[in-house]
């Protein structure tokens, strides 16, 4: 592992460890929850976004506003590929957590899902994180992994020219180079969802809210997400 890779791994490990401590503290503060009243997963927001739409900024501000950790593609990929990171999460799970996680995995990893080690570990990581505490998830099909009756699912989009300009600026490349890379990443995401979930990413019905960020700031988008989420929590029939 390179020095840069080792540093990145250490940072991810520290983040996961810190979150374990925060969740343990929260559990201690609220006391034991009777088993019949406990939900399958803690409350979460799962964000799916078009490349270059600004999803990372929205997720970060949501996490800061709610006081929830943000688990993005990089962190989830790292957990799926590193046994030691996943063990930090499993160490905080009790027998009920482990049993629920194993049973849910058996349901998810049916023939309709393509089985491979990476997807199994990714799914296991997401289920374990969502079982332990409130979270904001960004990418990796989390909106399809977690139980549909829980959480809040958001899709963020923006016009292509806006996304190209943002991507080019963030990565220091020309607009034409950005166009090629953006198309490649979108194809990879589309293939990931088709391969593992047999769905099209463009299906808006799989999200509770879709936001076009063309004329909205990050703060405005966060306000819309939180207000809509609260409205649905008060009256889920809306």
C-alpha positions in Angstrom: 0.0 0.0 0.0 1.4 3.5 -0.9 1.9 6.2 1.7 -1.1 8.0 0.3 -3.2 4.9 0.4 -2.2 4.1 3.9 -3.0 7.7 5.0 -6.4 7.5 3.4 -7.1 4.1 5.0 -6.1 5.4 8.4 -8.5 8.4 8.0 -11.4 6.1 7.0 -10.6 3.8 9.9 -10.6 6.8 12.3 -13.9 8.0 10.9 -15.6 4.6 11.4 -14.1 4.3 14.9 -15.3 7.8 15.9 -18.8 7.0 14.7 -18.9 3.8 16.7 -18.2 5.8 19.8 -20.9 8.3 18.9 -23.5 5.6 18.4 -22.6 3.9 21.7 -22.9 7.2 23.5 -26.3 7.8 21.9 -27.5 4.4 22.9 -26.4 5.0 26.5 -28.2 8.3 26.6 -31.5 7.0 25.3 -31.4 3.8 27.4 -32.5 0.4 26.4 -35.3 0.3 23.7 -37.8 -2.5 24.2 -37.4 -5.1 21.4 -41.0 -4.9 20.0 -40.6 -1.1 19.5 -37.3 -1.2 17.8 -37.2 -0.5 14.1 -35.2 -2.7 11.7 -32.9 0.2 10.9 -32.2 3.6 12.3 -33.5 6.6 10.4 -31.4 7.5 7.3 -31.4 9.6 4.2 -30.1 7.9 1.0 -29.0 10.2 -1.8 -28.6 9.2 -5.4 -27.2 11.8 -7.8 -26.3 12.5 -11.3 -22.5 12.9 -11.8 -21.5 16.5 -11.2 -24.9 17.6 -9.8 -23.5 18.6 -6.4 -24.6 15.6 -4.4 -21.5 15.5 -2.2 -22.0 19.1 -1.0 -25.7 18.4 -0.3 -24.9 15.2 1.6 -22.2 17.0 3.7 -24.5 19.8 4.7 -27.3 17.4 5.5 -25.0 15.5 7.8 -23.8 18.7 9.5 -27.3 20.0 9.9 -28.7 16.7 11.4 -25.5 15.8 13.2 -25.4 12.5 11.3 -22.3 10.8 9.7 -22.1 10.8 5.9 -21.1 7.5 4.3 -20.2 8.1 0.7 -19.1 5.8 -2.1 -15.4 6.0 -1.1 -16.2 5.0 2.5 -18.6 2.2 1.5 -16.2 0.8 -1.1 -13.4 0.9 1.5 -15.6 -1.0 4.0 -16.5 -3.6 1.4 -12.8 -4.2 0.6 -11.4 -4.1 4.1 -12.3 -6.7 6.8 -10.8 -4.6 9.6 -13.1 -1.6 8.9 -16.2 -3.8 8.8 -15.1 -5.5 12.1 -15.3 -2.1 13.8 -19.0 -2.0 13.0 -19.7 -5.6 13.8 -18.0 -5.3 17.2 -20.8 -2.9 18.3 -23.6 -5.2 17.1 -25.5 -7.4 19.6 -27.1 -10.8 18.8 -30.4 -9.2 17.5 -28.4 -6.9 15.2 -26.4 -9.8 13.8 -29.4 -12.1 13.3 -31.4 -9.3 11.5 -28.4 -8.5 9.3 -27.9 -12.2 8.3 -31.6 -12.8 7.6 -31.8 -9.6 5.5 -28.8 -10.6 3.5 -30.3 -14.0 2.8 -33.4 -12.2 1.4 -31.4 -9.7 -0.7 -28.9 -12.1 -2.1 -31.4 -14.2 -4.0 -31.0 -15.2 -7.7 -32.4 -11.9 -8.7 -29.2 -10.3 -7.4 -25.9 -11.2 -8.9 -23.8 -12.7 -6.2 -20.2 -11.7 -5.8 -17.9 -11.1 -2.8 -17.8 -7.3 -3.3 -21.6 -6.9 -3.4 -22.1 -9.2 -0.5 -19.6 -7.2 1.6 -21.0 -3.9 0.5 -24.6 -5.0 1.4 -23.4 -6.3 4.7 -21.6 -3.0 5.5 -24.7 -0.9 4.6 -27.1 -3.0 6.7 -24.7 -2.9 9.7 -24.3 0.9 9.5 -28.0 1.5 9.1 -28.8 -0.8 12.0 -26.4 1.0 14.4 -27.4 4.7 14.0 -28.7 7.6 12.0 -26.8 8.1 8.7 -26.7 9.9 5.4 -25.7 7.6 2.6 -24.4 8.9 -0.8 -24.4 6.5 -3.8 -23.8 2.8 -4.1 -27.5 1.9 -4.6 -28.1 2.2 -0.8 -31.7 3.4 -1.6 -32.3 -0.1 -3.0 -30.4 -2.1 -0.3 -32.2 -0.8 2.8 -35.8 -1.7 3.6 -38.2 0.4 1.5 -40.5 1.2 4.4 -37.8 3.1 6.2 -35.7 6.2 5.6 -35.9 8.9 3.0 -34.6 8.6 -0.5 -33.5 11.6 -2.6 -32.4 11.9 -6.3 -30.4 15.0 -7.2 -30.2 16.0 -10.9 -29.0 19.1 -12.9 -28.7 20.0 -16.6 -25.7 18.5 -18.4 -23.9 21.8 -19.1 -24.0 22.7 -15.4 -22.7 19.3 -14.4 -19.9 19.4 -17.0 -18.8 22.8 -15.8 -18.8 21.7 -12.1 -17.0 18.4 -12.9 -14.4 20.2 -15.0 -13.7 22.8 -12.3 -13.5 20.2 -9.5 -11.1 18.0 -11.4 -9.1 20.6 -13.2 -9.8 19.3 -16.7 -11.3 20.7 -19.9 -15.0 20.5 -20.6 -14.4 18.0 -23.3 -12.4 15.8 -21.0 -15.1 16.2 -18.4 -17.7 15.1 -20.9 -15.8 11.8 -21.5 -15.2 11.1 -17.9 -18.7 12.0 -16.8 -20.2 9.7 -19.5 -17.9 6.8 -18.4 -18.8 7.3 -14.7 -22.5 7.4 -15.5 -22.3 4.2 -17.6 -20.5 2.5 -14.7 -23.2 3.5 -12.2 -25.9 2.4 -14.6 -24.2 -0.9 -15.1 -23.8 -1.3 -11.3 -27.5 -0.9 -10.7 -28.5 -3.2 -13.6 -26.1 -5.9 -12.6 -26.9 -6.0 -8.9 -30.5 -4.7 -8.7 -31.9 -5.2 -12.2 -33.3 -1.7 -12.2 -32.8 1.5 -14.3 -31.3 4.5 -12.4 -33.8 6.8 -14.2 -36.8 5.3 -12.4 -38.0 8.2 -10.3 -40.5 6.1 -8.4 -37.7 4.6 -6.4 -37.1 8.0 -4.7 -39.3 10.0 -2.3 -38.0 13.3 -3.8 -36.2 14.4 -6.9 -34.6 17.8 -7.0 -33.2 19.7 -10.0 -30.3 21.8 -8.6 -30.1 24.1 -11.6 -31.5 27.1 -9.7 -31.1 26.0 -6.1 -28.2 26.5 -3.7 -27.0 23.6 -1.5 -28.7 25.2 1.5 -32.0 25.5 -0.4 -31.8 21.9 -1.5 -31.1 20.8 2.1 -34.1 22.8 3.3 -36.3 21.2 0.8 -35.1 17.7 1.7 -35.6 18.3 5.4 -39.0 20.0 5.1 -40.4 17.3 2.7 -39.0 14.5 4.9 -40.7 16.1 8.0 -44.0 16.5 6.1 -44.0 12.8 5.1 -43.1 11.7 8.7 -46.1 13.6 10.0 -48.5 12.4 7.3 -47.1 9.5 5.2 -50.2 9.6 3.0 -49.1 12.8 1.3 
